[in-house]
Amino acid sequence: LFVSTGFSVASLFVVTVYIWLQMTKIFFHLTSPAKYSTAILLYLSRKYNTPDHWYPSDIQKRAQVDEYLSWHHANIRANAPKTMWIKVLIPLFTGQPLPSEKLQEVMDGLSTSLKQFEERFLQDKAFIIGSEISLADLVAIVELMQPVGVGCDIFEDRPRLMEWRRRVEDAVGKELFFQAHEMILSIKELSNIQIDPRLKEQLAPVLLKMLK
């Protein structure tokens, strides 16, 4: 879904791939058979034998990464991006804000997912699968920065989650972390742009449907 700034919802998923490629120094090629961020990450980790901590050769640790990635789509990804649609994109294309109850509904769902994330995956570990960062952490953090970008600080009052975020930032490198998330963290600036009325008419129903 492109607007005049060149921003797209899909491009948020590319942030994950961008961070990882910068850290592993892999040259991404457009002929990759994978089309989505998680699949691209797994494909490239196998093809280029990246540092083992990203997608471990140990079968049990690899299963932990796979388990998180499988859970992620129906939980964190199902809720976190909707905060951005509700607070920025849908008002931008419809010209009016959504009822506060809709945001609360999404935040309640996200809160449930975060509780499960902490208790089931993070527990008392430094990272999702242990003492080192993995693809699971990278996929998770990019999704969870989206609510932050629209003013929903999901890390506040969640000290365990906040400490995990800080460890991920340190592992990635703060400069790269914030460079990669610059678009997400400035997403509210889209509220000030002018949208072609014809584009509004086309995309407003699509965005509203995404919340159902």
Backbone as ProteinMPNN parsed JSONL, in Angstrom:
{"seq_chain_A": "LFVSTGFSVASLFVVTVYIWLQMTKIFFHLTSPAKYSTAILLYLSRKYNTPDHWYPSDIQKRAQVDEYLSWHHANIRANAPKTMWIKVLIPLFTGQPLPSEKLQEVMDGLSTSLKQFEERFLQDKAFIIGSEISLADLVAIVELMQPVGVGCDIFEDRPRLMEWRRRVEDAVGKELFFQAHEMILSIKELSNIQIDPRLKEQLAPVLLKMLK", "coords_chain_A": {"N_chain_A": [[0.85, -1.173, 0.0], [1.055, 1.822, -1.118], [1.847, 5.223, -0.466], [2.2, 8.771, -1.094], [4.709, 9.305, -0.036], [6.26, 7.167, -0.51], [6.17, 5.231, 1.332], [5.336, 1.958, 2.492], [3.162, -0.558, 3.78], [4.023, -3.184, 3.605], [6.751, -2.818, 3.484], [7.646, -2.607, 6.061], [8.237, -5.139, 6.961], [10.539, -5.603, 5.656], [12.442, -4.306, 7.077], [13.422, -6.025, 9.041], [14.89, -7.866, 7.494], [16.746, -6.114, 6.394], [18.279, -5.223, 8.653], [19.449, -7.632, 9.431], [20.919, -8.384, 7.145], [22.785, -6.322, 7.079], [24.229, -6.9, 9.371], [25.283, -9.431, 8.885], [26.644, -9.063, 6.586], [25.832, -9.917, 4.084], [25.224, -9.944, 0.618], [22.283, -9.139, -0.694], [20.351, -10.733, -3.123], [18.159, -10.238, -5.856], [17.152, -12.45, -7.06], [16.435, -14.308, -5.265], [14.568, -17.145, -4.214], [12.734, -16.873, -2.217], [10.063, -14.889, -0.944], [9.068, -13.466, 1.247], [9.808, -11.905, 4.445], [10.565, -13.66, 6.679], [10.945, -16.126, 5.382], [12.922, -15.368, 3.571], [15.039, -14.756, 5.317], [15.576, -17.288, 6.465], [16.247, -18.743, 4.193], [18.571, -17.381, 3.274], [20.25, -17.715, 5.477], [20.778, -20.42, 5.395], [21.918, -20.693, 2.88], [24.268, -19.13, 2.97], [25.645, -19.914, 5.205], [25.624, -18.479, 7.739], [26.676, -16.855, 10.876], [26.339, -19.093, 13.58], [24.573, -18.557, 15.695], [22.374, -17.181, 14.726], [20.585, -18.873, 13.307], [20.561, -21.672, 14.614], [22.675, -24.59, 14.223], [22.391, -26.658, 15.944], [19.919, -28.95, 16.604], [17.847, -28.794, 18.491], [17.904, -26.124, 19.391], [17.431, -24.865, 16.972], [14.859, -25.744, 16.505], [13.551, -24.3, 18.462], [13.748, -21.687, 17.475], [12.243, -22.022, 15.128], [9.789, -22.686, 16.274], [9.101, -20.298, 17.588], [8.894, -18.529, 15.367], [6.763, -19.648, 14.006], [4.687, -19.304, 15.853], [4.653, -16.548, 16.063], [3.382, -15.296, 13.82], [0.594, -15.564, 14.116], [0.125, -14.203, 16.407], [1.953, -11.964, 17.693], [2.431, -10.598, 15.23], [-0.16, -10.522, 14.323], [-1.35, -8.594, 15.833], [0.331, -6.319, 16.585], [0.97, -4.624, 14.211], [-1.523, -3.509, 13.712], [-1.93, -1.381, 15.397], [-0.646, 0.699, 14.167], [-2.117, 0.941, 11.817], [-4.6, 1.733, 12.877], [-4.048, 4.143, 14.292], [-2.703, 5.787, 12.493], [-2.668, 5.102, 9.579], [-5.345, 4.364, 8.719], [-6.947, 6.637, 9.603], [-5.633, 8.482, 7.956], [-6.385, 7.739, 5.371], [-9.162, 7.639, 5.457], [-9.949, 9.984, 6.555], [-10.932, 10.372, 9.063], [-10.751, 9.641, 12.588], [-10.601, 6.364, 14.124], [-12.907, 4.773, 16.414], [-12.018, 4.917, 19.885], [-12.376, 2.554, 21.183], [-11.737, 0.588, 19.376], [-8.957, 0.677, 19.136], [-8.343, -0.02, 21.754], [-9.268, -2.623, 21.816], [-7.449, -3.888, 20.087], [-5.08, -3.384, 21.502], [-5.57, -4.846, 23.804], [-5.536, -7.434, 22.769], [-2.881, -7.501, 21.912], [-1.584, -7.204, 24.349], [-2.184, -9.63, 25.58], [-0.766, -11.331, 23.864], [1.848, -10.422, 24.352], [2.179, -11.126, 27.016], [2.16, -13.913, 26.788], [4.416, -14.143, 25.191], [6.475, -13.315, 26.928], [6.234, -15.212, 29.021], [6.216, -17.728, 27.797], [8.246, -17.792, 25.837], [10.421, -15.894, 26.3], [10.939, -15.927, 29.103], [13.288, -16.325, 31.664], [15.513, -15.839, 30.203], [18.235, -14.351, 28.331], [17.843, -13.893, 25.621], [15.479, -15.071, 23.13], [16.04, -17.806, 22.569], [18.048, -18.349, 24.321], [21.315, -17.455, 25.396], [22.259, -15.93, 23.303], [21.528, -13.713, 20.572], [19.019, -14.386, 18.107], [17.398, -15.191, 14.94], [14.763, -15.209, 15.694], [14.517, -13.264, 17.725], [15.066, -10.969, 16.251], [12.998, -10.859, 14.347], [10.864, -10.558, 16.1], [11.391, -8.075, 17.462], [11.263, -6.06, 15.499], [8.592, -6.088, 14.779], [7.453, -5.33, 17.199], [8.281, -2.736, 17.522], [6.592, -1.213, 16.06], [4.087, -0.432, 17.374], [5.317, 1.341, 19.179], [6.174, 3.358, 17.498], [3.83, 4.734, 16.958], [3.163, 5.85, 19.314], [2.346, 4.091, 21.324], [3.587, 2.825, 23.981], [4.641, -0.112, 24.517], [6.577, -1.272, 26.019], [6.796, -0.022, 28.407], [6.256, -0.426, 31.843], [6.751, -3.09, 31.631], [9.205, -4.587, 32.63], [10.848, -6.859, 32.114], [10.505, -7.266, 29.394], [11.454, -4.826, 28.463], [14.174, -4.943, 29.203], [14.986, -7.039, 27.582], [14.591, -5.839, 25.059], [16.595, -3.853, 25.204], [18.861, -5.448, 25.252], [18.708, -6.593, 22.725], [18.987, -4.29, 21.127], [21.639, -3.612, 21.827], [22.985, -5.873, 20.875], [22.497, -5.737, 18.148], [23.495, -3.235, 17.635], [23.283, 0.093, 18.397], [23.238, 2.247, 16.579], [22.709, 1.079, 14.029], [20.312, -0.161, 14.708], [18.485, 1.977, 15.251], [18.682, 3.371, 12.888], [17.583, 1.545, 11.068], [14.986, 1.427, 12.038], [14.026, 3.934, 11.617], [12.021, 4.813, 9.811], [9.735, 3.555, 10.86], [9.612, 4.711, 13.419], [9.052, 7.314, 12.816], [6.581, 7.344, 11.747], [4.222, 8.673, 12.391], [4.397, 11.111, 11.19], [3.286, 10.871, 8.727], [0.695, 11.634, 8.947], [0.449, 14.237, 8.194], [0.577, 14.481, 5.464], [-0.729, 14.968, 2.121], [-3.21, 13.128, 0.502], [-4.073, 11.687, -2.598], [-7.416, 11.98, -3.575], [-8.652, 9.937, -5.078], [-7.042, 7.76, -4.559], [-7.481, 7.517, -1.838], [-10.146, 6.726, -1.872], [-9.932, 4.208, -3.005], [-8.249, 2.76, -1.246], [-9.151, 3.018, 1.402], [-11.362, 1.194, 2.037], [-9.946, -1.204, 1.893], [-8.035, -1.054, 3.953], [-9.723, -0.852, 6.182], [-10.925, -3.324, 6.076], [-8.812, -4.943, 6.78], [-8.748, -4.854, 9.503], [-10.704, -6.472, 10.431]], "CA_chain_A": [[0.0, 0.0, 0.0], [1.982, 2.944, -1.234], [1.358, 6.587, -0.459], [3.107, 9.631, -1.853], [6.052, 9.342, 0.535], [6.968, 5.944, -0.849], [6.015, 4.284, 2.44], [4.414, 0.847, 2.28], [2.995, -1.439, 4.926], [4.869, -4.359, 3.406], [8.17, -2.505, 3.673], [8.011, -2.784, 7.463], [8.817, -6.462, 7.117], [11.867, -5.552, 5.061], [13.355, -3.791, 8.1], [14.067, -7.185, 9.651], [15.876, -8.379, 6.551], [17.799, -5.1, 6.26], [19.163, -5.29, 9.82], [20.203, -8.89, 9.421], [21.897, -8.343, 6.052], [23.862, -5.417, 7.487], [25.049, -7.546, 10.398], [25.958, -10.616, 8.35], [27.398, -8.623, 5.394], [25.393, -10.688, 2.917], [24.684, -9.15, -0.48], [20.983, -9.714, -1.05], [20.128, -10.75, -4.564], [16.737, -10.225, -6.166], [16.734, -13.734, -7.625], [16.09, -15.214, -4.167], [13.27, -17.78, -4.411], [11.846, -16.515, -1.112], [9.419, -13.601, -1.185], [8.687, -12.804, 2.488], [10.971, -11.676, 5.288], [11.003, -14.835, 7.421], [11.455, -17.108, 4.426], [14.182, -14.841, 3.044], [16.056, -14.921, 6.359], [15.93, -18.703, 6.591], [16.912, -19.131, 2.946], [19.922, -16.827, 3.228], [21.071, -18.303, 6.543], [21.205, -21.742, 4.924], [22.755, -20.55, 1.683], [25.557, -18.491, 3.233], [26.241, -20.409, 6.452], [25.823, -17.325, 8.612], [27.025, -17.237, 12.251], [25.411, -20.131, 14.031], [23.567, -18.115, 16.662], [21.172, -16.665, 14.072], [19.689, -20.013, 13.053], [21.532, -22.665, 15.09], [22.767, -25.939, 13.65], [21.863, -27.548, 16.976], [18.543, -29.205, 16.185], [16.911, -28.343, 19.519], [17.849, -24.664, 19.351], [16.771, -24.493, 15.718], [13.429, -25.994, 16.706], [13.043, -23.186, 19.256], [13.568, -20.57, 16.543], [11.106, -22.366, 14.272], [8.569, -22.614, 17.085], [8.729, -18.898, 17.771], [8.482, -17.944, 14.09], [5.43, -20.171, 13.717], [3.763, -18.66, 16.795], [4.71, -15.098, 15.849], [2.469, -14.8, 12.787], [-0.791, -15.533, 14.592], [0.067, -13.529, 17.698], [2.552, -10.627, 17.658], [2.167, -9.967, 13.935], [-1.601, -10.344, 14.152], [-1.822, -7.464, 16.636], [1.189, -5.126, 16.646], [0.832, -3.677, 13.106], [-2.84, -2.868, 13.695], [-1.849, -0.098, 16.097], [-0.227, 1.663, 13.16], [-3.255, 1.167, 10.921], [-5.658, 2.441, 13.595], [-3.664, 5.482, 14.728], [-2.14, 6.612, 11.421], [-3.013, 4.832, 8.182], [-6.783, 4.439, 8.443], [-7.358, 8.048, 9.618], [-5.046, 9.17, 6.811], [-7.112, 7.424, 4.142], [-10.605, 7.84, 5.614], [-10.196, 11.351, 6.976], [-11.492, 10.437, 10.41], [-10.175, 8.643, 13.491], [-11.437, 5.243, 14.524], [-13.288, 4.836, 17.834], [-10.963, 4.496, 20.809], [-12.633, 1.162, 21.558], [-11.065, -0.292, 18.418], [-7.556, 0.615, 19.549], [-8.283, -0.764, 23.007], [-9.44, -4.035, 21.461], [-6.17, -4.349, 19.549], [-4.092, -3.354, 22.583], [-5.867, -5.98, 24.687], [-5.019, -8.625, 22.095], [-1.422, -7.426, 21.935], [-1.172, -7.442, 25.731], [-2.244, -11.08, 25.776], [0.359, -11.911, 23.12], [3.093, -10.068, 25.042], [2.247, -11.953, 28.226], [2.571, -15.237, 26.324], [5.791, -14.01, 24.711], [7.365, -13.283, 28.093], [6.153, -16.428, 29.833], [6.477, -18.947, 27.018], [9.478, -17.75, 25.041], [11.531, -15.147, 26.893], [11.17, -16.476, 30.444], [14.384, -15.617, 32.338], [16.667, -15.896, 29.304], [18.654, -13.075, 27.749], [17.176, -13.824, 24.327], [14.397, -16.048, 23.02], [16.484, -19.202, 22.66], [19.169, -18.522, 25.245], [22.237, -16.365, 25.724], [22.64, -15.181, 22.102], [20.452, -13.266, 19.702], [18.713, -15.253, 16.97], [16.42, -14.62, 14.019], [13.503, -15.049, 16.419], [14.55, -11.955, 18.39], [15.044, -9.919, 15.239], [11.636, -10.81, 13.817], [9.985, -10.046, 17.158], [11.61, -6.677, 17.832], [10.798, -5.166, 14.439], [7.136, -6.023, 14.896], [7.071, -4.646, 18.435], [8.604, -1.314, 17.442], [5.52, -0.518, 15.348], [3.267, 0.329, 18.327], [6.125, 2.432, 19.737], [6.198, 4.423, 16.506], [2.584, 5.513, 16.973], [2.923, 6.362, 20.653], [1.892, 3.058, 22.263], [4.825, 2.284, 24.544], [4.336, -1.432, 25.066], [7.672, -1.703, 26.89], [6.592, 0.607, 29.705], [5.64, -1.314, 32.848], [7.121, -4.483, 31.359], [10.669, -4.527, 32.785], [11.53, -7.984, 31.468], [10.465, -6.99, 27.963], [12.341, -3.688, 28.226], [15.557, -5.411, 29.277], [15.216, -7.817, 26.353], [14.756, -4.878, 23.97], [17.915, -3.225, 25.327], [19.877, -6.431, 24.848], [18.634, -6.698, 21.261], [19.611, -3.062, 20.618], [23.089, -3.722, 22.006], [23.491, -6.931, 19.998], [22.419, -5.225, 16.775], [24.235, -1.976, 17.553], [22.245, 1.118, 18.488], [23.177, 3.06, 15.359], [21.994, 0.308, 13.017], [18.951, -0.404, 15.195], [17.628, 3.151, 15.064], [18.676, 3.679, 11.453], [16.631, 0.641, 10.424], [13.634, 1.704, 12.514], [13.73, 5.358, 11.453], [10.724, 4.981, 9.15], [8.693, 3.148, 11.798], [9.543, 5.65, 14.534], [8.564, 8.611, 12.339], [5.378, 7.04, 10.976], [3.149, 9.634, 12.672], [4.546, 12.255, 10.295], [2.428, 10.654, 7.562], [-0.597, 12.281, 9.192], [0.468, 15.593, 7.643], [0.683, 14.506, 4.006], [-1.964, 15.026, 1.35], [-3.428, 11.916, -0.28], [-4.964, 11.801, -3.753], [-8.759, 11.498, -3.209], [-8.955, 8.662, -5.741], [-6.314, 6.729, -3.824], [-8.217, 7.34, -0.588], [-11.365, 5.961, -2.16], [-9.554, 2.825, -3.303], [-7.552, 2.067, -0.165], [-9.856, 3.057, 2.688], [-12.054, -0.072, 2.322], [-8.955, -2.273, 2.069], [-7.474, -0.918, 5.295], [-10.766, -1.183, 7.159], [-11.123, -4.777, 6.022], [-7.678, -5.584, 7.441], [-8.972, -4.867, 10.946], [-11.783, -7.409, 10.779]], "C_chain_A": [[0.893, 1.232, 0.0], [1.234, 4.271, -1.144], [2.453, 7.452, -1.046], [4.509, 9.694, -1.28], [6.879, 8.136, 0.142], [6.878, 4.919, 0.249], [5.074, 3.162, 2.033], [4.335, 0.005, 3.523], [3.929, -2.623, 4.805], [6.326, -4.067, 3.71], [8.603, -2.611, 5.123], [8.681, -4.125, 7.687], [10.243, -6.502, 6.565], [12.897, -5.04, 6.07], [14.122, -4.932, 8.747], [15.189, -7.695, 8.77], [17.046, -7.408, 6.436], [18.788, -5.174, 7.42], [20.063, -6.51, 9.735], [21.261, -8.901, 8.323], [23.068, -7.432, 6.4], [24.799, -6.091, 8.488], [25.844, -8.726, 9.859], [26.781, -10.308, 7.106], [27.067, -9.469, 4.162], [24.862, -9.718, 1.87], [23.391, -9.812, -0.934], [20.772, -9.63, -2.553], [18.65, -10.927, -4.857], [16.243, -11.539, -6.749], [16.403, -14.749, -6.535], [14.715, -15.818, -4.396], [12.273, -17.428, -3.323], [11.307, -15.105, -1.308], [9.091, -12.833, 0.091], [9.831, -12.842, 3.483], [11.463, -12.914, 6.012], [11.61, -15.873, 6.496], [12.787, -16.668, 3.838], [15.312, -15.055, 4.05], [16.518, -16.366, 6.47], [16.685, -19.184, 5.356], [18.365, -18.651, 2.929], [20.824, -17.413, 4.309], [21.582, -19.675, 6.141], [22.198, -21.616, 3.772], [24.162, -20.064, 2.015], [26.217, -18.927, 4.536], [26.601, -19.261, 7.396], [26.185, -17.774, 10.03], [25.922, -18.064, 12.896], [24.311, -19.625, 14.955], [22.286, -17.619, 16.009], [20.137, -17.765, 13.842], [20.5, -21.265, 13.342], [21.496, -24.0, 14.364], [22.291, -26.985, 14.649], [20.362, -27.714, 16.76], [17.519, -28.726, 17.208], [16.775, -26.823, 19.532], [17.157, -24.178, 18.077], [15.265, -24.684, 15.833], [12.792, -24.873, 17.523], [12.818, -21.944, 18.394], [12.345, -20.817, 15.678], [9.786, -22.242, 15.024], [8.13, -21.167, 17.268], [8.2, -18.299, 16.466], [7.085, -18.404, 13.701], [4.375, -19.482, 14.586], [3.6, -17.176, 16.484], [3.61, -14.594, 14.916], [1.039, -14.649, 13.289], [-0.951, -14.754, 15.892], [0.64, -12.111, 17.645], [2.228, -9.926, 16.345], [0.683, -9.722, 13.718], [-2.117, -9.102, 14.873], [-0.985, -6.198, 16.511], [1.002, -4.155, 15.471], [-0.497, -2.934, 13.098], [-2.845, -1.546, 14.446], [-1.494, 1.016, 15.122], [-1.377, 1.978, 12.201], [-4.303, 2.042, 11.602], [-5.286, 3.894, 13.871], [-3.171, 6.383, 13.602], [-2.77, 6.332, 10.06], [-4.505, 4.948, 7.884], [-7.303, 5.873, 8.554], [-6.826, 8.837, 8.42], [-5.882, 8.968, 5.556], [-8.618, 7.631, 4.25], [-10.946, 9.264, 6.027], [-10.8, 11.478, 8.355], [-10.888, 9.352, 11.297], [-11.146, 7.51, 13.767], [-11.816, 5.395, 15.994], [-12.172, 4.305, 18.723], [-11.134, 3.043, 21.231], [-11.903, 0.191, 20.638], [-9.592, -0.433, 18.772], [-7.423, -0.206, 20.825], [-8.415, -2.258, 22.761], [-8.129, -4.635, 20.952], [-5.112, -4.402, 20.645], [-4.315, -4.494, 23.574], [-5.333, -7.279, 24.087], [-3.505, -8.669, 22.122], [-0.891, -7.699, 23.338], [-1.174, -8.927, 26.06], [-1.068, -11.765, 25.092], [1.687, -11.629, 23.819], [3.272, -10.881, 26.321], [2.718, -13.366, 27.869], [4.024, -15.221, 25.868], [6.778, -14.062, 25.878], [7.398, -14.62, 28.825], [6.559, -17.681, 29.068], [7.839, -18.935, 26.347], [10.645, -17.067, 25.76], [11.925, -15.707, 28.257], [12.27, -15.665, 31.153], [15.657, -15.596, 31.494], [17.015, -14.496, 28.798], [17.948, -12.833, 26.423], [16.199, -14.994, 24.215], [14.876, -17.483, 23.154], [17.677, -19.389, 23.592], [20.014, -17.284, 25.422], [22.646, -15.518, 24.522], [21.415, -14.819, 21.28], [20.261, -14.244, 18.551], [17.741, -14.535, 16.04], [15.085, -14.386, 14.711], [13.431, -13.683, 17.095], [14.411, -10.822, 17.381], [13.645, -9.748, 14.662], [10.692, -10.185, 14.844], [10.156, -8.549, 17.376], [11.101, -5.723, 16.766], [9.284, -5.009, 14.507], [6.731, -5.174, 16.098], [7.453, -3.169, 18.454], [7.496, -0.533, 16.74], [4.565, 0.206, 16.296], [4.024, 1.515, 18.929], [6.11, 3.629, 18.794], [4.948, 5.28, 16.481], [2.194, 5.928, 18.392], [2.371, 5.377, 21.662], [3.128, 2.365, 22.829], [4.547, 0.97, 25.261], [5.421, -1.938, 26.012], [7.554, -1.105, 28.295], [5.836, -0.352, 30.625], [5.847, -2.796, 32.544], [8.646, -4.582, 31.433], [11.409, -5.665, 32.101], [11.596, -7.771, 29.958], [11.407, -5.844, 27.611], [13.803, -4.1, 28.259], [15.921, -6.232, 28.046], [15.431, -6.876, 25.171], [16.139, -4.243, 24.021], [19.026, -4.184, 24.911], [19.885, -6.61, 23.334], [19.286, -5.477, 20.618], [21.129, -3.156, 20.692], [23.683, -4.756, 21.058], [23.517, -6.478, 18.545], [23.373, -4.052, 16.593], [23.219, -0.85, 17.483], [22.118, 1.938, 17.207], [22.393, 2.345, 14.269], [20.538, 0.11, 13.426], [18.047, 0.781, 14.89], [17.619, 3.626, 13.613], [17.621, 2.837, 10.749], [15.194, 0.954, 10.814], [13.217, 3.161, 12.316], [12.352, 5.584, 10.839], [9.58, 4.647, 10.102], [8.513, 4.201, 12.892], [9.084, 7.047, 14.121], [7.257, 8.47, 11.571], [4.27, 8.067, 11.198], [3.221, 10.856, 11.772], [3.698, 12.105, 9.038], [1.084, 11.353, 7.713], [-0.689, 13.642, 8.518], [0.497, 15.638, 6.12], [-0.696, 14.536, 3.357], [-2.064, 13.791, 0.455], [-4.387, 12.207, -1.426], [-6.335, 11.228, -3.383], [-9.115, 10.159, -3.845], [-8.265, 7.501, -5.039], [-6.992, 6.454, -2.488], [-9.427, 6.442, -0.804], [-11.058, 4.482, -2.386], [-9.051, 2.086, -2.068], [-8.271, 2.065, 1.173], [-10.592, 1.751, 2.985], [-11.089, -1.223, 2.578], [-8.392, -2.243, 3.485], [-8.489, -1.287, 6.37], [-11.01, -2.684, 7.216], [-10.022, -5.511, 6.775], [-7.863, -5.672, 8.956], [-10.009, -5.891, 11.377], [-11.22, -8.781, 11.123]], "O_chain_A": [[1.421, 1.62, 1.042], [0.135, 4.418, -1.678], [3.503, 6.953, -1.449], [5.429, 10.106, -1.986], [8.075, 8.084, 0.429], [7.45, 3.836, 0.126], [4.112, 3.396, 1.302], [5.32, -0.139, 4.248], [4.558, -3.026, 5.784], [7.062, -4.953, 4.143], [9.799, -2.696, 5.403], [9.59, -4.239, 8.508], [11.05, -7.341, 6.968], [14.09, -5.311, 5.931], [15.326, -4.827, 8.978], [16.304, -7.929, 9.239], [18.202, -7.827, 6.387], [19.999, -5.187, 7.202], [21.274, -6.429, 9.94], [22.377, -9.373, 8.541], [24.212, -7.731, 6.058], [26.011, -5.878, 8.457], [26.953, -8.993, 10.322], [27.523, -11.16, 6.617], [27.924, -9.703, 3.309], [24.135, -8.779, 2.197], [23.405, -10.91, -1.489], [20.988, -8.587, -3.17], [17.966, -11.689, -4.173], [15.038, -11.725, -6.916], [16.122, -15.911, -6.829], [13.779, -15.096, -4.738], [11.076, -17.662, -3.49], [12.022, -14.226, -1.789], [8.852, -11.628, 0.016], [10.717, -13.692, 3.392], [12.658, -13.207, 5.975], [12.664, -16.436, 6.79], [13.68, -17.489, 3.629], [16.406, -15.483, 3.683], [17.716, -16.636, 6.559], [17.649, -19.943, 5.465], [19.275, -19.416, 2.612], [22.023, -17.589, 4.092], [22.696, -20.054, 6.502], [23.189, -22.344, 3.705], [25.137, -20.522, 1.419], [27.24, -18.367, 4.929], [27.757, -19.108, 7.792], [26.023, -18.949, 10.36], [24.735, -17.764, 12.768], [23.226, -20.205, 14.996], [21.227, -17.623, 16.637], [18.957, -17.596, 14.151], [21.067, -21.861, 12.426], [20.439, -24.476, 13.949], [21.842, -28.064, 14.262], [19.622, -26.731, 16.735], [16.43, -28.294, 16.83], [15.672, -26.294, 19.667], [16.398, -23.21, 18.099], [14.489, -23.88, 15.318], [11.63, -24.53, 17.307], [11.824, -21.237, 18.559], [11.506, -19.932, 15.512], [8.793, -21.757, 14.483], [6.952, -20.841, 17.127], [7.166, -17.632, 16.467], [6.311, -17.634, 13.132], [3.301, -19.123, 14.103], [2.51, -16.624, 16.635], [2.978, -13.576, 15.196], [0.35, -13.698, 12.92], [-2.059, -14.658, 16.42], [-0.123, -11.149, 17.56], [1.794, -8.774, 16.352], [0.311, -8.798, 12.995], [-3.202, -8.61, 14.561], [-1.538, -5.11, 16.347], [0.883, -2.953, 15.709], [-0.591, -1.842, 12.537], [-3.673, -0.679, 14.166], [-1.984, 2.139, 15.242], [-1.585, 3.131, 11.822], [-4.833, 2.974, 10.997], [-6.119, 4.785, 13.703], [-3.211, 7.607, 13.728], [-3.346, 7.233, 9.451], [-4.887, 5.569, 6.893], [-8.045, 6.305, 7.672], [-7.49, 9.75, 7.928], [-6.071, 9.896, 4.77], [-9.287, 7.784, 3.228], [-12.085, 9.706, 5.873], [-11.148, 12.58, 8.778], [-10.552, 8.269, 10.817], [-12.361, 7.675, 13.657], [-11.117, 6.078, 16.742], [-11.468, 3.363, 18.36], [-10.165, 2.376, 21.593], [-11.499, -0.892, 21.06], [-9.038, -1.531, 18.715], [-6.493, -1.0, 20.961], [-7.755, -3.063, 23.418], [-7.749, -5.741, 21.334], [-4.334, -5.354, 20.713], [-3.358, -5.042, 24.121], [-4.759, -8.113, 24.787], [-2.906, -9.725, 22.327], [0.14, -8.354, 23.496], [-0.274, -9.423, 26.737], [-0.448, -12.665, 25.658], [2.555, -12.5, 23.873], [4.387, -11.275, 26.664], [3.563, -13.941, 28.555], [4.774, -16.164, 26.122], [7.788, -14.764, 25.821], [8.466, -15.102, 29.203], [7.175, -18.586, 29.63], [8.514, -19.964, 26.295], [11.743, -17.62, 25.816], [13.104, -15.932, 28.527], [12.178, -14.44, 31.226], [16.749, -15.364, 32.013], [16.191, -13.583, 28.836], [17.51, -11.72, 26.133], [16.114, -15.818, 25.125], [14.203, -18.301, 23.781], [18.256, -20.474, 23.645], [19.486, -16.183, 25.581], [23.309, -14.494, 24.691], [20.404, -15.521, 21.292], [21.219, -14.856, 18.078], [17.314, -13.414, 16.316], [14.354, -13.464, 14.351], [12.396, -13.018, 17.041], [13.718, -9.836, 17.633], [13.164, -8.626, 14.507], [9.827, -9.382, 14.495], [9.165, -7.824, 17.465], [10.555, -4.671, 17.099], [8.76, -3.911, 14.314], [5.782, -4.393, 16.024], [6.99, -2.426, 19.32], [7.469, 0.695, 16.822], [4.251, 1.37, 16.048], [3.438, 2.572, 19.162], [6.042, 4.776, 19.237], [4.989, 6.426, 16.034], [1.051, 6.307, 18.646], [1.965, 5.778, 22.752], [3.653, 1.429, 22.226], [4.255, 0.947, 26.457], [5.215, -2.92, 26.726], [8.138, -1.618, 29.249], [4.881, -1.005, 30.203], [5.19, -3.653, 33.135], [9.308, -4.654, 30.397], [12.494, -5.454, 31.559], [12.61, -8.058, 29.323], [12.081, -5.885, 26.582], [14.591, -3.649, 27.427], [17.034, -6.129, 27.53], [16.344, -7.083, 24.371], [16.792, -4.107, 22.986], [20.01, -3.778, 24.293], [20.947, -6.761, 22.729], [20.054, -5.616, 19.666], [21.825, -2.818, 19.735], [24.76, -4.544, 20.501], [24.446, -6.797, 17.803], [23.982, -3.891, 15.536], [22.372, -0.843, 16.59], [21.009, 2.283, 16.797], [21.509, 2.937, 13.651], [19.636, 0.202, 12.594], [16.962, 0.609, 14.333], [16.64, 4.223, 13.164], [16.854, 3.347, 9.932], [14.279, 0.768, 10.011], [12.162, 3.572, 12.8], [11.602, 6.448, 11.293], [8.578, 5.361, 10.152], [7.385, 4.54, 13.248], [8.764, 7.872, 14.976], [6.869, 9.371, 10.828], [3.465, 8.31, 10.299], [2.228, 11.563, 11.602], [3.419, 13.091, 8.355], [0.411, 11.633, 6.722], [-1.788, 14.148, 8.292], [0.448, 16.721, 5.537], [-1.698, 14.174, 3.975], [-1.12, 13.453, -0.26], [-5.393, 12.892, -1.244], [-6.408, 10.091, -2.917], [-9.798, 9.338, -3.232], [-8.816, 6.406, -4.933], [-7.073, 5.306, -2.05], [-9.694, 5.527, -0.025], [-11.839, 3.612, -1.999], [-9.385, 0.919, -1.863], [-8.021, 1.189, 2.001], [-10.463, 1.234, 4.094], [-11.374, -2.113, 3.381], [-8.284, -3.28, 4.139], [-8.153, -1.953, 7.349], [-11.269, -3.241, 8.283], [-10.26, -6.577, 7.343], [-7.207, -6.478, 9.616], [-10.171, -6.146, 12.571], [-11.978, -9.697, 11.44]]}, "name": "protein", "num_of_chains": 1, "seq": "LFVSTGFSVASLFVVTVYIWLQMTKIFFHLTSPAKYSTAILLYLSRKYNTPDHWYPSDIQKRAQVDEYLSWHHANIRANAPKTMWIKVLIPLFTGQPLPSEKLQEVMDGLSTSLKQFEERFLQDKAFIIGSEISLADLVAIVELMQPVGVGCDIFEDRPRLMEWRRRVEDAVGKELFFQAHEMILSIKELSNIQIDPRLKEQLAPVLLKMLK"}
